Amino acid sequence: MTPNTLASALQCRSTHGRTARSEILGLGIGEHFSMGSAPIVATSRASDGTTFVAGVSPAMVALAGVIAEIAATNLPILLVGEIGTGKEMFARRIHELSSVHDGSLTRVACASTNADRLLADLGLDGSGDGLRTRPGTILLDEISELDVACQRKLVSVLPDGDMAPGRTCLSARMISTTSRHLDDEVRAGRFRSELYYRVNGVCLRIPPLRERKEDIQPLAERLLAKHASQLGKPRRVLSVRTMEIFLAYPWPGNVRELENVVKKIVALSDESLATAELVQSGSRLRAFASTDVGYSLKVASRAASREAERELILKALARTRWNRKRAAQELQISYKSLLYKLKQIGLEDTETN
């Protein structure tokens, strides 16, 4: 691998001054794509009949265009984004647009698998010689959570780029997701470099919701329709006040957190009650406390305590690159307790569809 190719492979970050397209596209093995003259559409019809909404922001329109181009290839794809940005949703969209869309999409939860189970999770037999009988896609969810033994075993069954998939390697389309910077994990010795190069054929960065505020309204409208249908409730239109709150909030839990709030709005049929925690969080709490709303000391103390706990958890996750096991150790709580607290603050460990 040449120095230029290595530099390209290690590039999957957003930098100021780039175009929307270059911000979301990190090229892992020297692959380049031309947008051509075809129009870019950020919304389309998914296989289940629902509307897939990437967004209206320049970054998300560019992302939708790149996905439409690379879906038909067999290049391995690495989706990078914070927790809750919808990486699994985009992975499923790539599968739907691919040439193997008639096959299954098999999701492997990397945080919960182990070396003994990995080959079975991938659809291989114990020796690694059994091929998947049907074409399809394998989604390695949060690949950075794989332990060393799993990484070693995965490398042994992935094509190395010099040979076509055969009896001793996977033939399915590979899509991996991570909420951490894998190049940092490689440099720190926590992630095998040869595995990184094999899963990072094309690296796509999914921007956090706070960087694309113009997408909040169309996403909220789609989620309102989705949950109104699921809960048998009439479809509602968000008030101007609620949209102001949505636009002012930083959304650390991204689209997943937005969906949780929208779901509460539909279930409670009360926007003020459903958005109360957003108003009480961070700078919104300080801004509203200075008005004549009339918070009691007890309510303010409880809200401040929740906010302090939230900030500690988010800082620990940031320091550990969203490694929940290490964050739990740093916070001196059990892994199960951390997952429970993440669920309480809208950051539970499942990707939004």
C-alpha positions as CSV (number, residue, x, y, z in Angstrom):
1,M,0.0,0.0,0.0
2,T,1.5,3.3,-1.0
3,P,1.7,6.3,1.4
4,N,-0.9,8.2,-0.7
5,T,-3.3,5.2,-0.5
6,L,-2.7,4.9,3.2
7,A,-3.4,8.5,3.8
8,S,-6.6,8.1,1.8
9,A,-7.7,5.1,3.8
10,L,-7.2,6.9,7.0
11,Q,-9.4,9.8,5.9
12,C,-13.0,9.6,7.2
13,R,-13.4,12.8,9.2
14,S,-15.3,16.1,8.6
15,T,-13.0,19.1,8.1
16,H,-14.0,22.8,7.7
17,G,-13.9,24.3,4.3
18,R,-14.8,21.1,2.4
19,T,-17.9,20.7,0.2
20,A,-20.9,18.8,1.5
21,R,-19.9,15.8,-0.7
22,S,-16.3,15.6,0.5
23,E,-17.4,16.0,4.1
24,I,-19.5,12.8,3.9
25,L,-17.2,10.8,1.6
26,G,-13.9,9.3,2.8
27,L,-12.3,7.1,0.2
28,G,-10.6,4.0,1.6
29,I,-8.9,2.3,-1.3
30,G,-8.5,5.1,-3.9
31,E,-12.0,4.7,-5.2
32,H,-13.6,7.8,-6.7
33,F,-17.1,8.5,-7.9
34,S,-18.5,11.1,-10.3
35,M,-21.9,12.5,-9.5
36,G,-22.6,12.9,-13.3
37,S,-25.6,14.8,-14.4
38,A,-28.3,12.6,-12.8
39,P,-30.4,14.5,-10.3
40,I,-29.9,13.8,-6.6
41,V,-33.0,12.8,-4.7
42,A,-32.8,12.7,-0.9
43,T,-36.2,11.0,-0.5
44,S,-37.4,7.8,-2.0
45,R,-39.7,4.9,-1.5
46,A,-38.3,2.0,0.6
47,S,-39.2,-1.7,0.1
48,D,-41.6,-1.7,3.0
49,G,-43.7,1.1,1.4
50,T,-42.5,3.9,3.8
51,T,-40.6,7.0,2.6
52,F,-36.9,6.9,3.2
53,V,-35.8,10.4,4.2
54,A,-32.1,11.3,4.1
55,G,-32.7,15.0,4.5
56,V,-32.8,18.3,2.7
57,S,-29.5,19.7,3.9
58,P,-26.6,19.8,1.4
59,A,-24.6,17.1,3.3
60,M,-27.5,14.7,3.3
61,V,-28.4,15.3,-0.3
62,A,-24.8,14.6,-1.2
63,L,-24.9,11.5,1.0
64,A,-28.0,10.2,-0.8
65,G,-26.4,10.7,-4.1
66,V,-23.2,8.9,-3.2
67,I,-25.3,6.0,-1.8
68,A,-27.2,5.7,-5.0
69,E,-23.9,5.5,-6.9
70,I,-22.1,2.9,-4.7
71,A,-25.0,0.7,-3.8
72,A,-24.7,-1.3,-7.1
73,T,-21.0,-2.0,-6.5
74,N,-19.6,-4.8,-4.4
75,L,-17.2,-2.5,-2.5
76,P,-17.2,-2.9,1.3
77,I,-18.7,0.2,3.0
78,L,-17.9,1.8,6.4
79,L,-20.6,4.0,7.8
80,V,-19.3,6.4,10.5
81,G,-21.5,8.5,12.7
82,E,-22.4,9.3,16.3
83,I,-24.8,7.1,18.2
84,G,-28.4,7.6,17.0
85,T,-27.5,9.1,13.5
86,G,-29.3,6.3,11.7
87,K,-26.4,4.2,10.5
88,E,-28.4,1.0,10.3
89,M,-31.1,2.8,8.4
90,F,-28.6,3.9,5.7
91,A,-27.1,0.4,5.7
92,R,-30.5,-1.1,4.9
93,R,-31.1,1.5,2.2
94,I,-27.8,0.5,0.5
95,H,-28.9,-3.1,0.6
96,E,-32.3,-2.2,-0.9
97,L,-30.5,-0.4,-3.8
98,S,-27.9,-3.1,-4.3
99,S,-27.8,-6.0,-6.8
100,V,-28.3,-8.5,-3.9
101,H,-31.5,-6.8,-2.6
102,D,-33.4,-10.0,-3.1
103,G,-31.1,-11.7,-0.6
104,S,-31.2,-11.2,3.2
105,L,-29.5,-8.5,5.2
106,T,-27.9,-10.2,8.2
107,R,-27.1,-7.9,11.1
108,V,-24.2,-9.0,13.4
109,A,-24.2,-7.2,16.8
110,C,-20.4,-6.9,17.2
111,A,-20.7,-5.8,20.9
112,S,-22.4,-9.1,21.9
113,T,-20.8,-11.7,19.7
114,N,-17.6,-13.7,20.5
115,A,-15.0,-15.7,18.6
116,D,-16.9,-18.9,19.0
117,R,-20.2,-17.5,17.6
118,L,-18.8,-15.1,15.0
119,L,-18.7,-17.5,12.1
120,A,-22.2,-18.8,12.7
121,D,-23.4,-15.1,12.9
122,L,-21.8,-14.6,9.5
123,G,-23.5,-17.6,8.0
124,L,-20.3,-19.8,7.8
125,D,-19.7,-23.2,9.4
126,G,-17.1,-23.7,12.1
127,S,-14.2,-24.1,9.7
128,G,-14.9,-21.1,7.6
129,D,-15.3,-23.2,4.5
130,G,-19.1,-23.0,4.3
131,L,-20.3,-20.4,1.9
132,R,-23.6,-18.5,2.3
133,T,-26.0,-20.3,-0.1
134,R,-27.8,-17.1,-1.1
135,P,-26.4,-13.7,-2.0
136,G,-27.1,-10.9,0.5
137,T,-25.5,-8.3,2.7
138,I,-23.8,-8.7,6.1
139,L,-24.1,-5.7,8.4
140,L,-21.4,-5.5,11.1
141,D,-23.0,-3.2,13.6
142,E,-20.5,-1.2,15.6
143,I,-17.5,-3.2,14.3
144,S,-15.2,-1.3,16.7
145,E,-16.7,-3.3,19.5
146,L,-15.2,-6.6,18.3
147,D,-12.5,-8.0,20.6
148,V,-9.1,-9.1,19.4
149,A,-10.0,-12.7,18.9
150,C,-13.1,-11.8,16.8
151,Q,-11.0,-9.3,14.7
152,R,-8.5,-12.0,14.0
153,K,-11.2,-14.5,12.9
154,L,-13.0,-11.9,10.8
155,V,-9.8,-11.1,8.9
156,S,-9.4,-14.7,8.0
157,V,-12.7,-14.9,6.2
158,L,-12.7,-11.5,4.4
159,P,-11.4,-11.1,0.8
160,D,-8.1,-9.3,0.9
161,G,-8.6,-7.4,-2.4
162,D,-6.2,-9.5,-4.4
163,M,-8.6,-12.5,-4.9
164,A,-12.2,-12.9,-5.6
165,P,-14.5,-14.3,-2.9
166,G,-14.2,-18.1,-2.8
167,R,-14.6,-21.1,-0.6
168,T,-12.5,-19.7,2.2
169,C,-13.9,-16.2,2.4
170,L,-17.2,-14.4,2.6
171,S,-19.0,-13.7,-0.7
172,A,-21.7,-11.4,0.8
173,R,-21.7,-7.6,0.5
174,M,-20.1,-6.1,3.6
175,I,-21.3,-3.0,5.4
176,S,-19.8,-2.0,8.7
177,T,-20.9,0.8,11.1
178,T,-19.0,2.5,13.9
179,S,-19.5,5.5,16.2
180,R,-15.7,5.8,16.7
181,H,-12.8,6.9,14.5
182,L,-11.3,3.6,13.5
183,D,-8.1,5.3,12.4
184,D,-7.5,6.3,16.0
185,E,-8.4,2.8,17.2
186,V,-5.8,1.4,14.7
187,R,-3.1,3.8,15.9
188,A,-3.9,2.9,19.5
189,G,-3.5,-0.8,18.7
190,R,-7.1,-1.6,19.6
191,F,-8.2,-2.4,16.0
192,R,-6.3,-4.5,13.4
193,S,-5.0,-2.4,10.5
194,E,-5.6,-5.2,8.0
195,L,-9.2,-5.5,9.1
196,Y,-9.6,-1.7,8.8
197,Y,-8.4,-1.7,5.2
198,R,-10.7,-4.6,4.2
199,V,-13.9,-3.1,5.6
200,N,-13.1,0.5,4.6
201,G,-13.6,0.3,0.8
202,V,-15.7,3.4,0.9
203,C,-16.1,5.4,4.1
204,L,-19.3,7.5,4.5
205,R,-19.7,10.0,7.4
206,I,-23.2,10.6,8.6
207,P,-23.4,14.1,10.1
208,P,-25.0,14.6,13.5
209,L,-28.4,16.2,13.7
210,R,-26.9,19.4,15.2
211,E,-24.9,20.0,12.0
212,R,-28.0,19.8,9.8
213,K,-30.8,21.6,11.6
214,E,-32.7,22.1,8.3
215,D,-33.4,18.3,8.4
216,I,-35.2,18.4,11.7
217,Q,-38.6,19.5,10.4
218,P,-38.9,16.9,7.6
219,L,-37.6,14.2,9.8
220,A,-40.1,15.2,12.6
221,E,-43.0,15.2,10.1
222,R,-42.1,11.7,8.8
223,L,-41.7,10.4,12.4
224,L,-45.0,11.9,13.4
225,A,-46.8,10.1,10.5
226,K,-45.0,6.9,11.3
227,H,-45.9,6.8,15.0
228,A,-49.4,8.1,14.5
229,S,-50.1,5.2,12.2
230,Q,-48.5,2.7,14.5
231,L,-50.3,4.0,17.6
232,G,-53.6,4.5,15.8
233,K,-53.6,8.2,16.6
234,P,-54.6,11.1,14.3
235,R,-51.7,12.8,12.5
236,R,-50.9,16.1,14.0
237,V,-48.9,19.2,13.0
238,L,-46.2,20.4,15.4
239,S,-46.7,23.9,16.8
240,V,-44.4,26.8,16.1
241,R,-43.2,26.7,19.7
242,T,-42.3,23.0,19.6
243,M,-40.3,23.6,16.4
244,E,-38.4,26.4,18.1
245,I,-37.5,24.1,20.9
246,F,-36.4,21.4,18.4
247,L,-34.2,23.9,16.5
248,A,-32.6,25.2,19.7
249,Y,-31.8,21.8,21.2
250,P,-28.4,20.3,20.3
251,W,-29.7,16.7,20.0
252,P,-26.8,14.7,21.5
253,G,-28.8,11.5,20.8
254,N,-29.4,12.6,17.2
255,V,-32.3,11.2,15.1
256,R,-32.9,8.4,17.7
257,E,-33.5,11.0,20.4
258,L,-35.7,13.1,18.1
259,E,-37.8,9.9,17.4
260,N,-38.2,9.2,21.1
261,V,-39.5,12.8,21.7
262,V,-41.9,12.6,18.7
263,K,-43.2,9.3,19.8
264,K,-44.0,10.8,23.2
265,I,-45.8,13.7,21.5
266,V,-48.0,11.2,19.6
267,A,-48.6,9.0,22.6
268,L,-49.3,11.8,25.1
269,S,-51.1,14.2,22.6
270,D,-49.4,16.9,24.7
271,E,-46.4,18.7,23.1
272,S,-45.6,20.7,26.2
273,L,-45.4,17.6,28.4
274,A,-43.4,15.6,25.8
275,T,-40.8,18.3,25.3
276,A,-40.4,19.3,29.0
277,E,-37.1,17.5,29.3
278,L,-35.7,19.2,26.3
279,V,-36.6,22.6,27.7
280,Q,-34.9,21.6,31.0
281,S,-31.7,20.4,29.5
282,G,-28.5,22.4,29.2
283,S,-28.7,26.0,28.1
284,R,-32.4,25.7,27.7
285,L,-32.8,25.1,31.4
286,R,-30.8,28.2,32.2
287,A,-32.7,30.3,29.7
288,F,-36.1,29.3,30.9
289,A,-35.1,29.5,34.6
290,S,-34.5,33.2,34.1
291,T,-38.1,33.8,33.1
292,D,-41.3,33.9,35.1
293,V,-42.2,30.3,34.4
294,G,-41.9,29.7,38.2
295,Y,-39.8,26.5,38.6
296,S,-39.7,25.3,42.3
297,L,-36.3,24.7,43.9
298,K,-37.1,21.0,44.1
299,V,-37.9,20.8,40.3
300,A,-34.8,22.8,39.4
301,S,-32.6,20.7,41.7
302,R,-33.9,17.4,40.2
303,A,-33.5,18.8,36.6
304,A,-30.0,20.0,37.4
305,S,-29.1,16.6,38.8
306,R,-30.3,14.8,35.7
307,E,-28.5,17.2,33.5
308,A,-25.2,16.8,35.5
309,E,-25.5,13.0,35.2
310,R,-26.2,13.3,31.5
311,E,-23.2,15.5,31.0
312,L,-20.9,13.1,32.9
313,I,-22.1,10.1,30.8
314,L,-21.7,11.9,27.5
315,K,-18.2,13.1,28.5
316,A,-17.2,9.6,29.5
317,L,-18.5,8.2,26.2
318,A,-16.7,10.9,24.3
319,R,-13.4,10.1,26.1
320,T,-13.8,6.4,25.3
321,R,-14.9,7.0,21.7
322,W,-18.3,5.7,22.7
323,N,-17.0,2.4,24.0
324,R,-19.8,1.7,26.5
325,K,-17.9,-1.0,28.4
326,R,-14.9,1.3,29.1
327,A,-17.2,4.2,29.9
328,A,-19.1,2.1,32.5
329,Q,-15.7,1.2,34.1
330,E,-14.7,4.9,34.1
331,L,-18.0,5.9,35.7
332,Q,-17.7,3.1,38.2
333,I,-21.1,1.6,37.4
334,S,-22.1,-1.7,35.8
335,Y,-22.4,-2.0,32.1
336,K,-26.1,-2.9,32.5
337,S,-26.6,0.3,34.6
338,L,-25.0,2.4,31.9
339,L,-27.3,0.9,29.3
340,Y,-30.3,1.7,31.5
341,K,-29.2,5.3,32.0
342,L,-28.6,5.7,28.2
343,K,-32.1,4.5,27.6
344,Q,-33.5,7.0,30.1
345,I,-31.8,9.9,28.3
346,G,-32.8,8.7,24.8
347,L,-29.5,7.1,23.8
348,E,-30.4,3.4,24.1
349,D,-28.2,1.0,22.1
350,T,-30.2,0.4,19.0
351,E,-30.0,2.2,15.7
352,T,-33.0,4.1,14.5
353,N,-34.7,2.6,11.4
